[in-house]
Amino acid sequence: MLSKKEKIAYGLGDTASNIIFQTVMLFLTFFYTDIFGISPAVVGTLFLVVRVIDAVTDPIMGALTDATHTKYGSYRPYLLWLAIPFAVISVITFTTPAMDDGNKIIYAFVTYTLLMLVYTAINIPYSALGGVLSSNPNERVSIQSYRFVFGMLGGLLVTSCTLPLVKSFGEGNNELGYQLTMLVMSCLGVVLFLICFRYTKERVINPSHKLSLKTQLHVLWQNQPFKILCMAALILLTSMVLRTTLAIYYVKYVLGKEDLITEFVTLGMVGNIIGCACAQPLSKRLDKKTAYVYLQYISAILSCIAFFVPNEHVLLAFLVYFLWCFFTQMATPLLWAKMADTIDYGVWQNGLRLTGLVYASIVFFIKLGLALGGAIAGWLLAYYQYQANVELSEATKSGILTSFTLYPAIGSILVVLIMTKYNLDNKTIKKITADLTQKSNL
């Protein structure tokens, strides 16, 4: 059993990651269109191109971490090495240079690419670390619950503090406000990464092997449950990012309550935190696969309900968004716990423990989802003729509403259809764990 202190320390690493991840999810599109000053169509293309480029590096980073062997372990050292570079690139990305539009686009492409590359280099080993803190399947759910509760606390910090800090630091200059806000957030992130490094310990040893990356990928692709999780993660993140990206536009233009943006996204983050905290108790009562499927059905229903909420019923809109965040994020620790299960399945199947590569490969599909979700959001805004800071037509508002509600619901249903083929239920995992334990004792 891991101590609460170690679980909290591990969770603080995701607090640090989410300071950037949630800022990108919630504010970067808005920052680029309304502050930085580039068109939503360009932003959509930017997100897709940069994240696809970045995603290609994920398997390489996973193989690199598996091959890393230091006195600190295979994964923890990257938190120490990359915390400061990650902070520096984050600030640069949210800096608005005095350039013409063409050079601004180039600047955005370069800085956002660097941000995603450094995020890959620190987040993949951090994610893999969660799979080697313990070999106990039940303990893994607990670890991931701590991770995402504290990760969402980072998101809560972002949602509740970003716009007020921008206003306070900028004093009317939002460009300066965003830059200084990210400076403060990034410095905090460095401290949290270092705490995570200091107070965690790798216990599941990743044995050395000399297989090429191509061979490792070939072996990994024989892992059927792993492939199913990859597809589910891709669709899930596409729909989630689409919805969270458009949340600000929904409040500002559909509900007509720009002054309530911070409260809306903050309430959603509170729902995320409570949902993550409830994942472990739920997993004790229901099979992880069954629970995950039910939660996706509920998310789809709530997204559809949001479509029919009248614009003047602001409190009801807030409540439905809170519930969507609650049920959607309750599923997140279950998904990441299942990733560790697929690693054990791979060892049971072929004798190879490819921890870093498994997490890196699934993160690859998560980033493709991030790319598609962000790109689709930008393209839909352009398609519905969105223009920043002007009175929008009813057709444009209707398009934002549809994109914010019905399209993500479709994504949740697709995830359900994919997960019906996932075969690692709790009974199967117990058998695999027992077999691996017996082999290790021989």
Phi and psi in degrees as a GROMACS rama.xvg file:
@    title "Ramachandran Plot"
@    xaxis  label "Phi"
@    yaxis  label "Psi"
@TYPE xy
-78.8247  148.101  LEU-2
-73.3417  156.102  SER-3
-60.7765  -34.0986  LYS-4
-59.2969  -43.7052  LYS-5
-71.0377  -38.3835  GLU-6
-63.7197  -40.0811  LYS-7
-65.1147  -42.9473  ILE-8
-60.4193  -42.2809  ALA-9
-63.8719  -43.003  TYR-10
-61.16  -34.3783  GLY-11
-64.2828  -25.8389  LEU-12
-63.2657  -35.3042  GLY-13
-78.716  -25.9376  ASP-14
-57.8651  -46.4039  THR-15
-62.0779  -45.8002  ALA-16
-62.2589  -40.6568  SER-17
-73.4712  -19.308  ASN-18
-57.0585  -35.511  ILE-19
-91.1971  -46.9376  ILE-20
-57.5171  -48.475  PHE-21
-70.8944  -32.2235  GLN-22
-63.5855  -42.5021  THR-23
-64.3019  -46.0655  VAL-24
-62.8325  -43.802  MET-25
-92.5554  -35.0891  LEU-26
-120.123  -17.4686  PHE-27
-67.3215  -41.1749  LEU-28
-59.5034  -47.6428  THR-29
-62.253  -41.1681  PHE-30
-60.1684  -46.4202  PHE-31
-66.9008  -40.5637  TYR-32
-80.3897  -40.268  THR-33
-103.459  -17.4861  ASP-34
-114.725  -56.4344  ILE-35
-66.4348  -41.1108  PHE-36
97.4532  43.4758  GLY-37
-123.026  158.607  ILE-38
-73.3813  153.673  SER-39
-62.2866  -32.409  PRO-40
-64.2399  -42.2967  ALA-41
-65.4695  -39.3018  VAL-42
-61.785  -43.6413  VAL-43
-59.3992  -46.0094  GLY-44
-64.9368  -41.1082  THR-45
-56.4051  -49.1106  LEU-46
-60.6947  -44.1219  PHE-47
-66.7576  -50.3687  LEU-48
-63.389  -48.9032  VAL-49
-65.2662  -43.8258  VAL-50
-71.8109  -30.7149  ARG-51
-67.8415  -43.0756  VAL-52
-59.3347  -46.606  ILE-53
-64.2545  -40.7196  ASP-54
-63.0197  -30.2111  ALA-55
-61.7399  -27.8031  VAL-56
-80.7556  -11.2133  THR-57
-61.0311  -51.4478  ASP-58
-60.0473  -35.377  PRO-59
-62.7341  -43.5165  ILE-60
-66.275  -38.3737  MET-61
-63.0781  -45.0876  GLY-62
-64.4231  -37.5187  ALA-63
-63.2852  -43.3276  LEU-64
-67.0786  -37.7029  THR-65
-62.801  -30.686  ASP-66
-87.9503  -4.06911  ALA-67
-84.0367  128.332  THR-68
-137.589  108.322  HIS-69
-129.473  175.093  THR-70
-65.6444  -17.1409  LYS-71
-91.841  -8.53541  TYR-72
113.376  -165.988  GLY-73
-95.6179  -28.5336  SER-74
-115.272  -37.2045  TYR-75
-57.5995  -38.2885  ARG-76
-57.1396  -29.8906  PRO-77
-67.2402  -27.075  TYR-78
-65.1209  -37.6016  LEU-79
-72.7558  -43.415  LEU-80
-72.2866  -33.1158  TRP-81
-112.893  -0.113167  LEU-82
-59.225  -47.2269  ALA-83
-70.8993  -46.9189  ILE-84
-55.559  -38.4705  PRO-85
-61.2643  -42.1883  PHE-86
-65.3137  -43.2779  ALA-87
-63.5513  -46.9459  VAL-88
-65.0926  -33.7273  ILE-89
-61.7138  -43.9803  SER-90
-65.5803  -42.678  VAL-91
-62.3083  -38.3497  ILE-92
-62.836  -36.9975  THR-93
-95.4511  25.926  PHE-94
-102.939  132.856  THR-95
-101.049  109  THR-96
-79.3514  158.237  PRO-97
-84.7222  85.173  ALA-98
-137.446  165.713  MET-99
-75.5306  171.318  ASP-100
-60.0448  -40.5885  ASP-101
-62.1809  -46.669  GLY-102
-70.1149  -30.5336  ASN-103
-62.3441  -40.9463  LYS-104
-63.2753  -43.1425  ILE-105
-60.9761  -44.9461  ILE-106
-59.7621  -43.2614  TYR-107
-63.8681  -43.2653  ALA-108
-61.4924  -46.0248  PHE-109
-67.3606  -48.8441  VAL-110
-70.1994  -37.7361  THR-111
-69.2711  -35.8945  TYR-112
-61.2111  -46.7194  THR-113
-61.4359  -41.0393  LEU-114
-61.0313  -46.184  LEU-115
-68.6698  -33.8445  MET-116
-66.4123  -44.3039  LEU-117
-69.5661  -36.2567  VAL-118
-59.7873  -42.9588  TYR-119
-57.9129  -47.5755  THR-120
-66.0068  -24.7175  ALA-121
-103.664  -29.6177  ILE-122
-82.9166  -32.5298  ASN-123
-65.0355  -49.8438  ILE-124
-63.1168  -33.7257  PRO-125
-62.5551  -45.8896  TYR-126
-63.0487  -43.4919  SER-127
-64.2242  -31.6166  ALA-128
-56.5061  -36.6309  LEU-129
-63.2783  -23.8306  GLY-130
-85.551  -9.64906  GLY-131
-117.187  5.24438  VAL-132
-73.4069  -29.4413  LEU-133
-155.485  152.257  SER-134
-101.756  0.839663  SER-135
-82.7618  120.417  ASN-136
-57.6479  -40.0165  PRO-137
-68.9412  -38.6061  ASN-138
-64.4069  -31.1361  GLU-139
-64.5146  -38.1058  ARG-140
-63.2652  -41.5484  VAL-141
-62.2553  -44.6446  SER-142
-59.0668  -46.1701  ILE-143
-69.6562  -31.3796  GLN-144
-64.8653  -45.5296  SER-145
-59.5907  -44.1191  TYR-146
-56.6671  -50.6785  ARG-147
-79.6478  -26.0258  PHE-148
-62.2932  -48.5888  VAL-149
-72.4574  -30.2756  PHE-150
-62.8076  -43.0712  GLY-151
-71.9541  -24.9201  MET-152
-63.0384  -36.0655  LEU-153
-62.8118  -40.2976  GLY-154
-64.2308  -38.7421  GLY-155
-62.173  -40.103  LEU-156
-59.2811  -42.5106  LEU-157
-64.9762  -48.8289  VAL-158
-68.18  -37.3525  THR-159
-84.8879  -24.589  SER-160
-109.558  -23.2153  CYS-161
-59.0119  -59.1891  THR-162
-66.3756  -41.2366  LEU-163
-60.7601  -39.6547  PRO-164
-68.3726  -39.3993  LEU-165
-58.3503  -45.0062  VAL-166
-64.7802  -42.4585  LYS-167
-69.4302  -48.1101  SER-168
-71.1796  -37.5028  PHE-169
-80.6322  -29.5198  GLY-170
48.5624  48.1206  GLU-171
100.662  -17.1209  GLY-172
-102.816  92.4694  ASN-173
-66.8664  -28.4936  ASN-174
-62.198  -48.0343  GLU-175
-67.0298  -37.4948  LEU-176
-60.2191  -45.5061  GLY-177
-64.8575  -40.9701  TYR-178
-61.4859  -48.7541  GLN-179
-70.2519  -34.2269  LEU-180
-61.8402  -44.8331  THR-181
-67.9985  -28.8724  MET-182
-62.9688  -46.7916  LEU-183
-64.3777  -47.4799  VAL-184
-60.9809  -41.4401  MET-185
-68.487  -38.233  SER-186
-62.6842  -40.455  CYS-187
-62.2605  -41.1426  LEU-188
-59.4405  -39.8296  GLY-189
-59.3419  -47.2225  VAL-190
-59.6753  -43.6798  VAL-191
-68.3937  -39.6692  LEU-192
-60.4673  -40.7466  PHE-193
-67.862  -35.2683  LEU-194
-64.4935  -43.7526  ILE-195
-59.7278  -44.3705  CYS-196
-60.7741  -43.9718  PHE-197
-70.1766  -36.3299  ARG-198
-112.955  18.1456  TYR-199
-117.063  163.197  THR-200
-144.283  132.592  LYS-201
-80.9257  125.662  GLU-202
-114.587  -32.179  ARG-203
-88.1622  109.218  VAL-204
-78.2587  132.742  ILE-205
-91.7458  107.566  ASN-206
-66.263  148.893  PRO-207
-73.8391  142.564  SER-208
-146.834  158.508  HIS-209
-113.218  27.2368  LYS-210
-74.4217  144.713  LEU-211
-69.4808  160.888  SER-212
-59.8137  -39.1216  LEU-213
-60.8157  -43.0597  LYS-214
-67.4879  -41.9644  THR-215
-59.8805  -43.9277  GLN-216
-64.3076  -38.301  LEU-217
-63.3817  -45.0246  HIS-218
-62.8431  -44.3276  VAL-219
-62.2125  -36.3359  LEU-220
-72.401  -6.34236  TRP-221
-83.2571  -7.92402  GLN-222
-84.8117  98.8526  ASN-223
-62.8252  -45.6665  GLN-224
-60.4795  -35.9714  PRO-225
-60.5193  -45.3322  PHE-226
-63.0512  -37.9475  LYS-227
-65.2344  -42.5989  ILE-228
-63.2607  -36.0387  LEU-229
-60.7882  -46.4456  CYS-230
-66.7396  -40.3427  MET-231
-64.0943  -42.6203  ALA-232
-62.9676  -39.3212  ALA-233
-60.5033  -51.501  LEU-234
-68.1645  -42.2158  ILE-235
-59.8201  -49.4433  LEU-236
-68.2115  -33.6439  LEU-237
-59.321  -47.5331  THR-238
-72.3875  -38.133  SER-239
-65.6375  -44.7195  MET-240
-67.305  -38.8422  VAL-241
-56.8842  -46.0935  LEU-242
-70.2536  -46.5178  ARG-243
-69.1159  -33.9786  THR-244
-63.1906  -39.7274  THR-245
-86.3251  -1.97393  LEU-246
-58.618  -43.5962  ALA-247
-63.5028  -43.3885  ILE-248
-65.4258  -37.0568  TYR-249
-61.4108  -46.8789  TYR-250
-68.8202  -43.7618  VAL-251
-70.5041  -42.3864  LYS-252
-107.378  -36.0289  TYR-253
-82.6505  -51.5441  VAL-254
-78.5622  -21.3608  LEU-255
69.4463  32.6221  GLY-256
-126.154  63.6427  LYS-257
-57.4999  -33.3198  GLU-258
-70.4532  -8.07878  ASP-259
-108.762  11.7574  LEU-260
-58.4681  -49.4803  ILE-261
-59.1682  -44.2661  THR-262
-64.253  -37.7736  GLU-263
-65.6214  -53.338  PHE-264
-70.009  -30.4707  VAL-265
-68.2383  -42.5964  THR-266
-60.4893  -40.5991  LEU-267
-60.9648  -39.6771  GLY-268
-68.0876  -35.9905  MET-269
-60.8204  -42.1197  VAL-270
-60.2007  -40.2301  GLY-271
-58.9766  -46.8952  ASN-272
-63.2832  -47.9802  ILE-273
-63.8947  -39.9218  ILE-274
-61.2151  -45.6396  GLY-275
-61.227  -39.3835  CYS-276
-66.056  -26.9865  ALA-277
-86.4026  -5.16253  CYS-278
-63.9564  -45.1697  ALA-279
-65.1574  -47.9872  GLN-280
-57.7826  -37.262  PRO-281
-64.5721  -41.7178  LEU-282
-66.7423  -21.4855  SER-283
-77.6857  -19.4022  LYS-284
-105.294  -26.6327  ARG-285
-129.712  150.646  LEU-286
-58.1207  139.962  ASP-287
-58.4681  -39.2232  LYS-288
-66.8298  -47.4678  LYS-289
-59.7168  -46.4632  THR-290
-60.1726  -42.0724  ALA-291
-62.5047  -43.789  TYR-292
-64.3555  -45.2815  VAL-293
-59.3161  -40.7532  TYR-294
-65.5602  -34.1507  LEU-295
-68.9096  -38.3263  GLN-296
-59.8209  -45.9114  TYR-297
-62.7157  -41.7581  ILE-298
-60.1631  -41.9921  SER-299
-63.6174  -43.2819  ALA-300
-62.952  -43.9333  ILE-301
-65.753  -37.0087  LEU-302
-62.9385  -40.4657  SER-303
-67.4739  -40.1634  CYS-304
-59.0252  -40.6086  ILE-305
-58.627  -29.8984  ALA-306
-63.7505  -32.1241  PHE-307
-96.0367  0.41339  PHE-308
-72.6012  121.975  VAL-309
-61.1747  145.872  PRO-310
-58.9374  -31.8822  ASN-311
-78.9462  -12.1752  GLU-312
-91.0769  71.254  HIS-313
-65.5464  -42.3112  VAL-314
-62.3078  -38.3169  LEU-315
-66.8894  -39.449  LEU-316
-61.3922  -41.2214  ALA-317
-62.6135  -44.7452  PHE-318
-62.8364  -45.4085  LEU-319
-64.043  -39.1108  VAL-320
-66.8947  -40.1775  TYR-321
-59.3113  -46.9108  PHE-322
-65.3595  -39.5836  LEU-323
-60.0253  -47.1915  TRP-324
-61.7825  -41.1584  CYS-325
-59.6783  -53.2268  PHE-326
-74.1019  -36.3915  PHE-327
-64.3296  -45.5354  THR-328
-78.6493  -18.0152  GLN-329
-61.3558  -28.3696  MET-330
-79.5555  -20.2345  ALA-331
-63.5394  -49.5334  THR-332
-59.9974  -31.9092  PRO-333
-64.7021  -40.1936  LEU-334
-62.5777  -46.6065  LEU-335
-70.7435  -32.3011  TRP-336
-65.4223  -36.5772  ALA-337
-66.7024  -28.3797  LYS-338
-60.8847  -44.5084  MET-339
-62.9504  -34.7779  ALA-340
-63.6925  -37.99  ASP-341
-68.3867  -27.7941  THR-342
-65.425  -46.9906  ILE-343
-61.3989  -38.5324  ASP-344
-60.9911  -40.3949  TYR-345
-63.399  -41.7744  GLY-346
-62.9654  -43.9979  VAL-347
-63.6073  -34.4831  TRP-348
-79.1518  -45.5296  GLN-349
-134.658  2.54658  ASN-350
83.3318  1.79062  GLY-351
-106.743  128.743  LEU-352
-101.078  103.033  ARG-353
-108.495  60.3651  LEU-354
-57.7834  -57.0191  THR-355
-61.498  -40.0005  GLY-356
-68.9221  -36.8151  LEU-357
-62.4005  -50.605  VAL-358
-64.3781  -39.998  TYR-359
-64.1893  -40.6176  ALA-360
-69.0092  -40.0664  SER-361
-69.0239  -38.2413  ILE-362
-62.2334  -32.8776  VAL-363
-54.9963  -47.4005  PHE-364
-72.8278  -32.6586  PHE-365
-61.5797  -42.0494  ILE-366
-70.4774  -32.3268  LYS-367
-63.2039  -38.7694  LEU-368
-63.4015  -42.7731  GLY-369
-58.3416  -43.9812  LEU-370
-63.4411  -48.5807  ALA-371
-66.3225  -42.8013  LEU-372
-61.0964  -47.2061  GLY-373
-66.6138  -41.0223  GLY-374
-65.573  -45.9261  ALA-375
-61.9317  -38.4476  ILE-376
-60.1963  -47.6539  ALA-377
-62.9476  -43.6231  GLY-378
-67.3131  -38.5109  TRP-379
-65.4829  -40.0243  LEU-380
-59.5318  -42.8417  LEU-381
-66.2708  -41.4086  ALA-382
-62.0132  -39.4141  TYR-383
-87.7369  13.5641  TYR-384
63.2668  42.2168  GLN-385
-70.9393  137.618  TYR-386
-132.054  135.815  GLN-387
-69.2057  138.091  ALA-388
58.6015  35.7451  ASN-389
-131.377  165.565  VAL-390
-71.4263  120.026  GLU-391
-88.1984  152.808  LEU-392
-72.8558  162.006  SER-393
-63.6663  -32.7843  GLU-394
-64.7917  -40.6195  ALA-395
-66.4494  -43.3838  THR-396
-62.6889  -41.0693  LYS-397
-63.0594  -38.724  SER-398
-64.2842  -40.7028  GLY-399
-63.774  -42.9273  ILE-400
-61.2343  -47.5616  LEU-401
-61.5201  -43.5451  THR-402
-66.2882  -31.5164  SER-403
-79.3719  -22.6741  PHE-404
-118.706  -62.338  THR-405
-73.9333  -39.5232  LEU-406
-64.2874  -44.2492  TYR-407
-61.8387  -32.1089  PRO-408
-62.0523  -40.7695  ALA-409
-60.5235  -40.8451  ILE-410
-59.9365  -43.0417  GLY-411
-62.3068  -40.5366  SER-412
-65.8497  -38.6903  ILE-413
-63.2372  -38.3061  LEU-414
-61.7327  -41.5651  VAL-415
-58.5424  -46.5158  VAL-416
-62.1339  -37.9031  LEU-417
-68.2655  -43.698  ILE-418
-72.2682  -14.0166  MET-419
-63.3642  -21.1284  THR-420
-92.2319  -2.47718  LYS-421
-77.3667  125.475  TYR-422
-109.176  4.13173  ASN-423
-92.3538  76.2885  LEU-424
-79.6266  176.456  ASP-425
-59.9587  -37.9688  ASN-426
-63.8329  -43.0319  LYS-427
-65.9544  -40.9781  THR-428
-63.3765  -39.5423  ILE-429
-62.3688  -39.7528  LYS-430
-65.8558  -43.7667  LYS-431
-62.8122  -43.7559  ILE-432
-61.6501  -42.5588  THR-433
-64.7693  -41.5626  ALA-434
-63.3518  -43.8174  ASP-435
-66.7036  -37.9776  LEU-436
-64.4211  -40.7426  THR-437
-64.1803  -42.0761  GLN-438
-64.7836  -40.2077  LYS-439
-67.7272  -22.0252  SER-440
-90.1082  -7.18048  ASN-441
